[in-house]
Amino acid sequence: MPRFTRFLRATIALAAALLCLQPTAVQALAYEAKLAPELFTAPDLCAYTDCKAVLPGAERFSPRDGQPRFATGYKGDKAIGYVFLSTDLVDIPAYSGKPVITLIGMDTAGRFTGIHVLKHSEPILLLGIPETKLDAFVGQYLGKSVAQHFEVGSGDKQTVGLDAISGATVTVVAENQVITRAAQQVARKVGILKSEVRPSARYKDVGDIADWDALVKAGAVSRLTLQPADVGEPDTGQPYLDLWVGVLNHPTLGRAVLGATEWRALMTRLKPHETALMVISDGAGSFKGSGFVRGGIFDRVQVKQDADTYTFRDLDYLNLYSLQAKGHPNFRESSIFILRDASFSAAWPFRFVYLANKQDKSTGQRQFINFETKLWLPDAWLEGGRPAVSEPEAPWKKIWRDKAVSIVFFVAFLTIVAFTYSRRDWLTARATIRDKRWVAWPKYVFWTVSIVWIGGVLMAQPSITHVMTWFHSLISRWEWELFLTDPFIFVFWWFIFITLFVWGRGLFCGWLCPFGSLSELAYKIAGKLGLKRFQRHVPKPLHDKLKWVKYGVFFALMAVSLWSMTVAEQFAEVEPFKTTFLVGPWNRSWPFQLFFTVVLGLSLFIERPFCKYLCPLGAGLAIPTSFRLFGLRRKKECGPCKACAVQCGSLAIAADGKIDQRECLLCLDCMVYYHDAHACPPLATERKRREKAGLKLTPIGRDGYFIPIKEVRGEAP
């Protein structure tokens, strides 16, 4: 046994050494690339990146200015196309919660001429899927028109289908939105695409409302509140920006804000198609921005309606000195902005967008992030009510629709597993230590399905990277649409979350985790193939020390992620999940292959060594397991008896007979003992006593004992 212990310690040391080597295997050139800060702010965009690479033939480029921001490429004196940076136009996070910064070229006919990913933060493209896959994905746009409709997946007569990247669906869905939406904004600005001209709003006077709270309740004004943390500033206890916006053309709101006389004066200044917006704000943040100079633009605010973007110059600005509505909020800045484009209509919903300059704490770089509030005048405030609006379908909805059949089967499978486990008493009561088919066979089926279908086909292996991503989304910016784009992971995590607080981590870790299933099945098959004599339990004293390693790994990863998600995502490769299912061992460099081989090879001789000692995901799920509703039952004799503790593959039964539910993988061997009258010592003793006395063997109750025999006495004659 000492020799075995030394071997195990040496193996763990080798695994740790391999993990230290893994970051050196990074080949991703755009992953967290160091970009010049001027790339995001300087007028001369092309001085800081290779614009000619995405617009071949261009000899010189104009400065980028105005909104939306883009540079025009010239050959001689002739404009041949446009180059723009994605983050100047859209703010769409990918799976990491950060945008994929992309340089896009488009000719004057609206055809894509070049697309170059400058920087991304996607962990799957760091140490898993090669970055060339992303380059190949964006290459599918070249030569196609911005007027076409692009969708990830199969196309049809109306859409251009794009080949996805297996294992990186969320990333490519987000990148498709980045490329198409950014290009559409520029195309509309230069006239390649025509904006939809919407009928002007017909306002219905609903009388005078003098109270601000009543205006808010009616939905006449919209609010956007940002905390300092939203823009990377230290907490001050006060909002960084508390902004309100409303349509002053409406007589009820206009009179409430300006007073009747001032409102009529404003209306005489406006042309029939023009719209006046009230904007007030409080807090340290300014919506006027650095571009607020004579002849300049307001670079911090925009209005978006469908795919159209509207910006404001100094001539679109009027002073707003005071508000007449009673109980109006305090404000530090106030303005009236005039929307002069005839394509805008206040009868349709629109979004008021604030562009914040946020510093990324992990890289020190600043980037613009969009925050927006939606406003749609109340139905009763418009003549004829609100117009019928067909919202564009969210990308995640198409993904769910396309995969509906697989999702139904996936949910059905999870339901079957949960139902089977809920019948554990019925199953274990029919099994014996010598014949565990009632318990073992369902698990063999579930393990096989999990490995082959969930892990291999659906690539739905939950990971600590999901936990880190969600943790950072909670403290920075939560995007439901981001997580909905991977339906199997989304459904799986909801299942895990629910069952975690019902039965603990064991149902997922012991019955459903693809890698855990692979490890367990490898151990079982190795035993059947003649290696059983070499299979060992880790000595309990050593196990009780090693089990804390995974908790250390979990907390270390979470702590490192607060400093740098980049480093944390690299060291999250302590999980061999990506190598096993998403990429395949044959597609990885030698450190990953060796680590995978060591972990799986060790699993042939030790039951689930990775799950018990290294898995940070298991540790993260073990912590809330303490608050589960139901655990496995025990008897008062379980402390001194220890019969089932000897057979516990998880080594989760303590010396006093209690089960450590955080370590228990719900193999149910102890529950088979619990009901086995020939294996459980208290039951065996009672069985022998009754057989010797010629007494009936009654069924075993929920408490794990034979149901008592009650003597029925007849009445005396």
C-alpha positions in Angstrom: 0.0 0.0 0.0 2.8 2.5 0.7 4.1 1.9 -2.9 0.6 2.5 -4.2 0.4 5.8 -2.2 3.7 7.0 -3.6 2.5 6.1 -7.1 -0.7 8.2 -6.6 1.2 11.2 -5.3 3.7 11.0 -8.2 0.7 10.9 -10.6 -0.9 14.0 -9.1 2.5 15.8 -9.2 2.8 14.9 -12.9 -0.7 16.3 -13.6 0.2 19.6 -11.8 3.4 19.9 -13.9 1.5 19.3 -17.1 -1.0 22.0 -16.1 1.9 24.5 -15.7 3.0 23.6 -19.2 -0.4 24.1 -20.8 -0.4 27.9 -21.2 2.8 27.6 -23.2 0.9 25.7 -25.8 -1.3 28.8 -26.7 -1.2 29.5 -30.4 -4.1 31.9 -30.6 -2.8 35.2 -32.0 -6.0 37.3 -31.5 -6.8 36.0 -28.0 -6.6 39.0 -25.7 -4.3 40.6 -28.2 -2.7 43.9 -27.1 -4.2 46.6 -29.2 -3.1 50.2 -29.3 -5.5 52.3 -27.2 -5.6 54.8 -30.1 -7.3 52.2 -32.2 -10.5 52.9 -30.4 -10.3 56.7 -30.2 -8.0 58.2 -32.8 -9.6 59.7 -35.9 -6.9 58.0 -38.1 -8.1 54.4 -37.6 -5.8 53.1 -40.3 -2.7 54.3 -38.6 -3.2 51.7 -36.0 -4.4 48.7 -38.0 -4.0 47.3 -41.5 -7.0 48.7 -43.3 -5.7 47.7 -46.7 -5.9 44.0 -45.7 -9.7 44.3 -45.5 -10.1 46.7 -48.4 -7.7 45.6 -51.1 -6.8 48.3 -53.7 -7.2 51.2 -51.4 -4.3 53.7 -51.5 -5.4 56.0 -48.7 -8.1 56.4 -46.1 -10.0 59.3 -44.6 -10.3 59.9 -40.9 -13.2 58.2 -39.2 -15.7 60.7 -37.9 -19.4 61.3 -37.5 -21.8 58.6 -36.4 -21.6 55.8 -37.3 -17.8 56.0 -37.4 -16.0 54.6 -40.4 -13.1 55.4 -42.7 -13.5 55.8 -46.5 -10.9 54.1 -48.7 -9.8 55.8 -51.9 -7.9 54.7 -55.0 -6.7 58.0 -56.5 -9.6 60.4 -55.9 -12.3 57.7 -56.2 -13.9 56.2 -53.1 -13.8 52.4 -53.4 -15.2 51.3 -50.1 -15.3 51.6 -46.3 -13.5 50.2 -43.3 -14.9 50.2 -39.8 -14.2 48.7 -36.4 -17.0 46.6 -35.0 -16.9 48.2 -31.5 -17.4 51.6 -33.0 -20.8 50.5 -34.1 -22.2 47.6 -32.0 -21.6 46.2 -28.6 -22.6 42.5 -28.7 -20.8 40.3 -26.2 -19.7 36.8 -27.2 -19.5 33.8 -24.9 -16.8 35.3 -22.7 -19.0 38.4 -22.1 -16.7 40.5 -24.1 -17.1 41.5 -27.8 -15.1 40.0 -30.6 -13.3 43.1 -32.0 -13.4 42.9 -35.7 -12.1 45.0 -38.6 -14.5 45.0 -41.6 -14.1 46.1 -45.1 -17.0 46.7 -47.6 -16.9 48.2 -51.1 -19.2 50.9 -52.4 -21.7 48.3 -53.7 -22.1 46.8 -50.3 -20.0 43.6 -50.8 -17.7 42.4 -48.0 -14.1 42.7 -49.1 -12.3 41.6 -46.0 -12.9 40.7 -42.3 -10.2 40.4 -39.7 -10.7 39.4 -36.1 -8.3 41.7 -34.2 -9.1 40.5 -30.6 -11.3 38.0 -28.8 -11.6 36.6 -25.3 -13.2 33.2 -26.2 -11.7 30.5 -24.0 -12.7 27.7 -26.5 -10.5 29.5 -29.1 -7.6 29.8 -26.7 -6.7 26.2 -25.9 -9.3 24.2 -27.8 -10.6 25.0 -31.3 -7.9 26.6 -33.5 -8.3 30.2 -34.3 -8.2 29.4 -38.0 -11.7 28.0 -37.6 -12.9 31.5 -36.7 -10.9 33.0 -39.6 -12.7 30.5 -41.9 -16.0 31.4 -40.4 -15.7 35.1 -41.2 -14.3 34.3 -44.6 -17.7 33.0 -45.6 -18.9 36.7 -45.9 -16.4 37.7 -48.5 -18.0 38.7 -51.8 -21.5 38.6 -50.4 -23.7 41.7 -50.1 -24.7 43.4 -46.9 -28.3 43.4 -48.2 -28.4 39.6 -47.8 -29.7 38.0 -44.7 -27.1 35.7 -42.9 -27.9 33.0 -40.5 -25.7 30.4 -38.7 -26.9 27.0 -39.9 -28.7 26.0 -43.1 -29.9 28.7 -45.4 -32.8 29.0 -47.8 -33.9 31.2 -50.7 -34.1 34.2 -48.4 -31.1 33.6 -46.2 -27.4 32.8 -46.6 -26.5 29.8 -44.4 -23.2 30.0 -42.5 -21.3 26.9 -41.4 -21.0 27.0 -37.7 -18.0 26.0 -35.5 -18.7 22.9 -33.5 -18.3 23.6 -29.8 -18.3 27.4 -30.4 -21.9 28.1 -31.4 -22.4 31.0 -29.1 -19.3 32.7 -30.4 -20.2 32.5 -34.1 -23.8 33.5 -33.5 -22.5 36.7 -31.7 -20.0 37.3 -34.5 -22.6 37.0 -37.2 -24.6 39.7 -35.4 -21.5 41.9 -35.0 -20.6 41.7 -38.7 -24.1 42.2 -40.2 -25.4 44.9 -37.8 -22.2 46.9 -38.1 -22.2 46.7 -41.9 -25.9 47.6 -42.1 -25.3 50.8 -40.1 -22.6 51.9 -42.4 -24.5 50.8 -45.5 -27.5 52.9 -44.4 -25.4 55.9 -43.7 -23.8 55.9 -47.2 -27.0 55.1 -49.0 -26.3 51.5 -50.0 -29.3 50.4 -48.0 -32.4 52.5 -47.8 -33.9 53.3 -44.4 -37.6 52.4 -44.0 -39.7 55.5 -43.9 -42.3 55.1 -41.2 -45.5 57.1 -41.0 -45.3 60.0 -38.7 -46.8 59.6 -35.2 -50.3 60.9 -34.7 -50.4 62.0 -31.0 -53.6 61.8 -29.0 -54.0 64.5 -26.3 -55.0 62.7 -23.1 -55.3 65.8 -21.0 -53.0 67.5 -18.6 -50.8 65.4 -16.3 -48.8 67.6 -13.9 -47.2 64.9 -11.7 -44.0 63.2 -12.8 -44.8 59.9 -11.1 -48.0 59.7 -13.1 -46.0 60.2 -16.3 -43.7 57.4 -15.3 -46.7 55.1 -14.4 -48.3 55.8 -17.8 -45.1 54.8 -19.6 -44.5 58.3 -21.1 -40.9 58.5 -20.0 -38.1 55.9 -19.9 -35.3 55.6 -17.4 -31.7 54.3 -17.7 -29.7 53.9 -14.5 -26.0 52.9 -14.4 -23.9 52.1 -11.3 -20.2 52.9 -11.1 -19.4 49.2 -11.5 -21.1 49.1 -14.8 -18.5 51.5 -16.3 -15.5 50.2 -14.3 -15.5 53.0 -11.8 -15.1 52.7 -8.0 -18.4 52.5 -6.0 -19.5 55.9 -4.6 -22.8 54.8 -3.2 -24.6 56.8 -5.9 -25.6 56.0 -9.5 -23.0 56.9 -12.1 -25.8 58.0 -14.5 -29.5 58.3 -13.8 -31.1 59.3 -17.2 -34.6 60.0 -18.3 -35.9 60.4 -21.9 -39.3 61.3 -23.3 -41.0 62.5 -26.6 -41.8 66.2 -26.2 -43.9 66.3 -29.4 -46.7 64.6 -27.5 -48.9 67.4 -26.1 -49.5 65.8 -22.7 -45.8 65.2 -22.0 -44.7 68.4 -23.6 -47.0 70.6 -21.5 -46.1 68.7 -18.4 -42.3 69.2 -18.9 -42.2 72.6 -20.6 -45.4 74.3 -19.7 -48.1 75.1 -22.3 -46.5 78.3 -23.6 -43.0 76.9 -24.0 -44.3 73.7 -25.5 -46.2 75.6 -28.2 -43.1 77.7 -29.0 -41.1 74.5 -29.4 -43.7 73.0 -31.8 -43.6 76.1 -34.0 -39.8 75.6 -34.5 -40.1 72.0 -35.6 -40.8 70.8 -39.1 -43.7 68.2 -39.5 -41.3 65.2 -39.6 -39.0 66.3 -36.7 -39.1 64.9 -33.2 -38.0 66.5 -30.0 -36.6 64.4 -27.2 -36.2 65.5 -23.6 -33.1 64.1 -21.9 -32.2 64.8 -18.3 -29.6 63.0 -16.1 -28.0 63.1 -12.7 -24.7 61.6 -11.5 -21.1 61.8 -12.4 -21.6 60.5 -16.0 -22.2 63.0 -18.8 -24.4 62.2 -21.8 -23.0 65.2 -23.7 -19.5 63.7 -24.1 -16.2 65.1 -25.3 -17.6 65.8 -28.8 -19.9 68.5 -27.5 -18.2 71.5 -29.2 -19.4 74.0 -31.7 -19.7 72.2 -35.1 -19.1 68.8 -33.4 -21.2 65.8 -32.5 -22.6 64.3 -29.3 -20.6 61.1 -29.2 -22.1 59.5 -26.2 -25.8 59.2 -27.2 -27.7 57.7 -30.1 -31.2 56.7 -31.0 -31.8 53.3 -32.6 -35.0 52.2 -34.3 -34.9 48.8 -35.8 -31.6 48.7 -37.9 -31.5 52.6 -38.2 -29.1 54.7 -36.0 -29.6 58.4 -35.5 -27.0 60.8 -34.0 -27.0 64.4 -33.0 -24.9 67.4 -33.8 -24.7 70.8 -32.1 -27.5 72.2 -34.4 -29.8 69.4 -33.1 -29.4 70.6 -29.5 -31.6 73.0 -27.5 -31.2 74.1 -23.9 -33.6 72.8 -21.3 -33.3 74.9 -18.2 -36.2 73.6 -16.0 -39.0 71.1 -15.8 -42.5 72.0 -14.8 -43.8 68.6 -13.8 -44.3 68.3 -10.0 -41.9 65.8 -8.3 -39.5 65.6 -11.2 -36.2 64.0 -10.4 -33.1 66.0 -9.7 -30.8 66.5 -12.7 -27.3 67.8 -13.4 -27.6 67.9 -17.2 -30.6 68.6 -19.4 -31.2 68.9 -23.1 -33.7 68.8 -25.9 -32.4 66.8 -28.9 -34.1 67.2 -32.3 -34.4 64.1 -34.5 -34.5 65.5 -38.1 -34.5 62.3 -40.1 -37.9 61.6 -41.8 -37.4 57.8 -41.4 -37.8 58.1 -37.6 -41.3 57.9 -36.1 -42.1 58.2 -32.4 -45.2 55.9 -33.0 -42.8 53.0 -33.3 -40.6 51.7 -30.4 -37.1 53.0 -30.3 -34.0 52.8 -28.0 -32.1 55.6 -26.5 -28.4 54.5 -26.3 -25.7 55.8 -24.0 -22.1 54.9 -24.9 -19.9 54.5 -21.9 -16.1 54.4 -22.0 -15.3 51.5 -19.7 -11.9 50.2 -18.7 -11.2 46.5 -18.8 -9.6 45.8 -15.4 -7.8 42.7 -16.7 -6.1 44.4 -19.7 -6.2 48.1 -18.7 -7.7 49.0 -22.1 -10.8 51.2 -22.5 -13.6 50.4 -24.8 -17.1 51.7 -25.5 -20.0 49.7 -24.2 -23.6 50.5 -25.1 -26.4 50.8 -22.5 -29.9 51.5 -23.7 -33.4 52.1 -22.6 -36.5 51.3 -24.7 -39.4 53.8 -25.2 -42.7 53.2 -26.9 -45.5 55.7 -26.3 -48.5 54.2 -24.5 -51.2 52.8 -26.8 -53.8 55.3 -25.5 -51.5 58.2 -26.3 -51.5 57.5 -30.1 -54.4 58.0 -32.5 -55.4 54.5 -33.6 -53.1 52.9 -31.0 -49.7 51.5 -31.4 -48.9 50.2 -34.9 -48.3 46.5 -35.5 -44.6 45.8 -35.1 -42.9 42.6 -36.2 -39.8 42.3 -34.1 -36.8 40.5 -35.8 -36.5 37.0 -34.5 -33.7 36.7 -31.9 -30.9 34.3 -33.2 -31.4 32.0 -30.2 -35.0 31.3 -31.1 -34.0 30.0 -34.5 -31.4 27.8 -32.9 -34.0 26.4 -30.5 -36.4 25.8 -33.4 -33.8 24.1 -35.5 -32.8 21.8 -32.7 -36.3 21.3 -31.3 -36.4 17.5 -31.7 -33.0 17.0 -30.1 -34.0 19.4 -27.2 -37.2 17.4 -26.6 -35.2 14.1 -26.5 -32.6 15.7 -24.2 -35.3 17.0 -21.8 -37.0 13.6 -21.9 -33.7 11.8 -21.1 -33.0 14.1 -18.2 -36.5 13.5 -16.9 -36.1 9.7 -17.2 -32.8 9.9 -15.2 -34.4 12.1 -12.5 -37.5 9.8 -12.3 -35.3 6.7 -12.1 -33.3 8.1 -9.3 -36.4 9.2 -7.5 -37.4 5.5 -7.5 -34.1 4.5 -5.8 -35.7 2.8 -2.8 -37.8 0.6 -5.2 -34.6 -0.3 -7.2 -32.3 -0.9 -4.3 -34.9 -3.0 -2.5 -34.9 -5.4 -5.4 -31.1 -5.5 -5.8 -28.6 -7.4 -3.7 -24.9 -7.1 -3.1 -24.4 -10.2 -5.3 -26.9 -9.0 -8.0 -27.0 -5.2 -8.6 -28.7 -5.3 -11.9 -31.7 -3.3 -10.9 -29.3 -0.4 -10.0 -26.4 -1.0 -12.3 -28.1 -1.5 -15.6 -30.0 1.8 -15.7 -26.7 3.6 -14.8 -24.8 1.8 -17.5 -27.4 3.0 -20.0 -27.3 6.5 -18.7 -23.5 6.6 -18.7 -23.3 5.4 -22.3 -25.9 7.9 -23.5 -24.1 10.7 -21.6 -20.7 9.8 -23.1 -21.8 9.1 -26.7 -24.7 11.5 -27.2 -24.5 14.3 -24.6 -20.7 14.6 -24.7 -19.8 13.4 -28.2 -22.7 14.5 -30.3 -24.3 17.5 -28.4 -21.0 18.6 -26.9 -23.0 19.6 -23.8 -20.3 19.0 -21.2 -20.8 21.4 -18.3 -17.6 23.1 -17.2 -16.1 25.4 -14.6 -15.7 27.9 -17.5 -19.5 28.2 -17.5 -19.5 29.0 -13.8 -16.8 31.6 -14.2 -18.6 33.2 -17.1 -21.9 33.3 -15.3 -20.2 34.7 -12.2 -18.7 37.6 -14.1 -21.9 38.2 -16.0 -23.7 38.5 -12.6 -21.3 41.2 -11.4 -21.0 43.0 -14.7 -23.6 42.5 -17.4 -26.0 39.7 -17.7 -27.2 38.7 -21.2 -29.9 36.0 -21.3 -29.7 35.9 -25.1 -26.0 35.0 -24.8 -26.7 31.8 -22.8 -29.8 30.9 -24.7 -27.8 30.4 -27.9 -26.6 27.0 -26.6 -29.8 25.3 -25.7 -28.4 22.0 -24.4 -26.0 23.7 -22.0 -28.8 26.0 -20.9 -31.2 23.2 -20.2 -28.5 21.0 -18.6 -27.6 23.8 -16.2 -31.2 24.4 -15.2 -31.5 20.7 -14.5 -28.3 20.7 -12.5 -29.4 23.7 -10.5 -32.7 22.2 -9.6 -31.5 18.7 -8.8 -28.6 20.1 -6.8 -30.9 21.5 -4.2 -33.1 18.4 -4.2 -30.6 15.6 -4.1 -27.2 17.2 -4.2 -24.3 17.1 -6.7 -24.3 13.3 -7.0 -27.1 12.9 -9.6 -25.1 15.0 -12.1 -21.6 14.0 -11.1 -22.4 10.3 -10.6 -25.0 9.7 -13.2 -24.8 12.3 -16.0 -21.5 14.1 -16.3 -20.0 12.9 -19.7 -16.4 12.8 -18.5 -17.4 11.3 -15.1 -19.4 8.7 -16.9 -16.4 7.9 -19.1 -14.1 7.6 -16.1 -16.6 5.3 -14.2 -17.3 3.1 -17.3 -13.5 2.8 -17.9 -13.1 1.6 -14.3 -16.0 -0.9 -14.6 -14.8 -2.3 -18.0 -11.2 -2.6 -16.7 -12.4 -4.7 -13.8 -14.3 -7.0 -16.2 -11.2 -7.4 -18.4 -9.0 -8.8 -15.6 -7.6 -5.6 -14.0 -9.8 -5.9 -10.9 -6.9 -7.3 -8.9 -4.9 -4.1 -9.5 -7.8 -1.8 -8.7 -7.5 -0.1 -5.3 -9.3 2.4 -3.1 -7.1 5.3 -2.0 -6.3 4.9 1.7 -9.0 6.8 3.6 -6.6 9.0 5.6 -4.9 10.1 2.3 -8.3 10.5 0.6 -9.5 12.8 3.4 -6.6 15.0 2.6 -6.7 14.8 -1.2 -10.4 15.5 -1.5 -9.7 19.1 -0.5 -7.5 19.7 -3.5 -10.4 20.2 -5.8 -11.8 22.9 -3.5 -8.5 24.7 -3.6 -8.5 24.5 -7.4 -12.1 25.8 -7.5 -11.4 28.8 -5.3 -8.1 29.5 -7.0 -9.7 29.7 -10.4 -12.5 31.9 -9.1 -10.0 34.2 -7.4 -7.7 34.4 -10.5 -10.7 35.2 -12.7 -11.3 38.3 -10.7 -7.8 39.4 -11.6 -7.7 38.0 -15.1 -10.2 35.9 -16.9 -7.6 35.2 -19.5 -5.3 33.4 -17.0 -8.2 31.7 -15.3 -9.5 30.3 -18.6 -6.0 28.9 -19.4 -5.8 27.1 -16.0 -9.4 25.9 -16.4 -7.7 23.3 -18.6 -7.3 21.3 -15.4 -10.6 19.9 -16.7 -9.9 17.5 -19.6 -13.4 18.0 -20.8 -12.5 20.1 -23.8 -9.8 17.6 -24.9 -12.2 14.7 -24.5 -15.3 16.0 -26.2 -15.1 19.4 -27.8 -11.8 19.1 -29.7 -10.6 15.5 -29.4 -7.3 14.3 -28.0 -5.9 13.8 -31.5 -6.4 17.5 -32.2 -4.5 18.7 -29.1 -0.8 19.3 -28.5 1.2 16.8 -26.4 0.7 18.3 -22.9 -3.1 18.0 -23.3 -2.8 14.5 -24.8 -0.5 13.4 -22.0 -2.7 14.9 -19.3 -5.8 13.2 -20.8 -4.0 9.9 -20.9 -2.8 10.1 -17.3 -6.2 11.0 -16.0 -8.1 8.3 -18.0 -5.3 5.8 -17.4 -5.5 6.3 -13.7 -9.2 5.8 -13.9 -8.6 2.2 -14.8 -7.3 1.5 -11.4 -8.9 4.1 -9.1 -12.6 4.8 -9.2 -13.1 8.4 -10.5 -9.8 9.9 -9.3 -10.4 13.2 -11.2 -13.9 13.6 -9.9 -12.8 13.0 -6.3 -9.6 15.0 -6.2 -9.2 17.6 -9.0 -12.5 18.6 -10.5 -13.2 22.2 -9.8 -16.8 21.9 -11.1 -17.5 19.1 -8.7 -16.2 21.3 -5.9 -18.3 24.2 -7.0 -21.4 21.9 -7.0 -20.4 20.3 -3.7 -20.7 23.5 -1.7 -24.4 24.1 -2.2 -25.1 20.4 -1.8 -25.0 21.1 1.9 -28.4 22.7 1.4 -30.1 19.8 -0.5 -33.6 18.7 0.6 -33.0 14.9 0.6 -30.1 12.7 1.4 -29.5 8.9 1.8 -30.9 7.3 4.9 -28.8 5.6 7.5 -29.4 3.3 10.5 -28.3 3.7 14.1 -25.9 0.7 13.6 -24.2 2.3 10.6 -21.5 3.9 12.8 -20.0 0.9 14.4 -20.9 -1.5 11.5 -19.0 0.0 8.6 -20.0 -2.8 6.2 -21.1 -0.5 3.4 -18.3 2.0 4.1 -15.8 -0.6 2.9 -17.6 -0.8 -0.4 -18.2 2.9 -1.0 -16.4 3.9 -4.2 -16.7 7.6 -3.3 -15.2 7.0 0.1 -17.9 9.4 1.3 -18.9 7.4 4.5 -17.2 8.7 7.7 -16.1 6.6 10.6 -19.3 7.5 12.5 -21.4 6.1 9.6 -22.6 9.5 8.4 -22.4 10.2 4.6 -20.6 13.3 3.4 -23.2 14.3 0.8 -20.8 16.7 -0.7 -18.5 13.8 -1.7 -21.2 11.3 -2.4 -21.7 10.4 -6.1 -25.0 8.5 -5.4 -23.7 5.1 -6.6 -26.4 3.7 -4.2 -24.2 0.7 -3.1 -24.9 1.6 0.5 -28.6 1.6 -0.2 -28.4 -1.8 -1.7 -26.7 -2.9 1.6 -29.4 -1.0 3.5 -32.1 -3.3 2.0 -30.1 -6.6 1.7 -31.1 -9.0 4.4 -28.1 -11.2 3.6 -25.5 -8.4 3.6 -26.5 -5.7 6.1 -25.4 -7.0 9.5 -28.4 -5.8 11.5 -30.8 -7.2 9.0 -28.8 -10.5 8.7 -28.9 -10.9 12.5 -32.7 -10.3 12.6 -33.2 -12.6 9.6 -31.3 -15.5 11.3 -33.2 -14.9 14.5 -36.6 -15.1 12.8 -35.6 -18.1 10.7 -34.4 -20.0 13.8 -37.6 -19.1 15.7 -39.7 -20.0 12.7 -41.1 -16.5 12.4 -42.2 -14.9 9.2 -39.8 -12.6 7.3 -41.8 -9.5 6.8 -40.9 -6.8 4.1 -38.1 -4.3 4.9 -39.6 -0.9 5.7 -38.3 2.6 4.8 -36.4 2.7 8.1 -34.2 -0.3 6.9 -35.6 -2.8 9.3 -38.0 -5.7 9.0 -41.6 -4.6 9.6 -42.4 -5.8 13.1 -44.6 -8.9 13.6 -47.7 -7.9 15.6 -49.5 -10.7 17.4 -53.3 -10.6 16.9 -55.2 -12.1 19.8 -58.8 -13.4 19.4 -61.5 -12.6 21.9 -62.1 -15.2 24.7 -65.3 -17.3 24.1 
